[in-house]
Amino acid sequence: MLLTVAILFGCTQVSKQKPPNQFTGLWSLLAMEQMDPETGEWHQFKNGMQGYILYDDKDNMAIHLTTVGYEATDLRFPNFTDSISIEALKHLTGSYVYFAKYSVDVEKGIVEHARISHSNPGQWNDIVPRRYTIRGDTLTLMPLDEEIPERLIWIMSASGKR
């Protein structure tokens, strides 16, 4: 009898499950915008950006942003060499990449990227918090710093299923 009661009691326990991670997947940049402080209107950043952000289910993330059309160049140059043209070096500055561990504070609506590498050596190991909203297949990220009126709007990539 005691065993039966224990089994029945155990079956009625509600297990606390971790909510599904809404970030997991491959997101494609829809828009990178800055707010005009005079008008309060949002405008495209640097004539448009493109890229991807990838979140996995093990708290790893990666981002690659480039200027629009970055890949459509006739420039060809070897990697890991110091003998490329100034034109090629200038072109490379249109690419921004980093890898990080991430954590999400659902209650505060903040995702934090703890960078482990970066295309800019001065930004290795930085921790950058972002406000976020996820509505359907759209993720919006904004700096916490109100002095930087910027937002990145991402859509879930067709190949990045959640």
VENQUI-V614422 format. One record per helix or strand. SS is the DSSP state (h for helix, s for strand). FROM is the first residue (numbers start at 1). TO is the last residue. If there is no record, write none. Layout:
SS	FROM	TO
SS	FROM	TO
This chain:
h	2	12
s	25	35
s	42	44
h	45	47
s	49	55
s	60	67
h	86	92
s	95	105
s	110	118
h	121	123
s	127	135
s	138	143
s	150	156
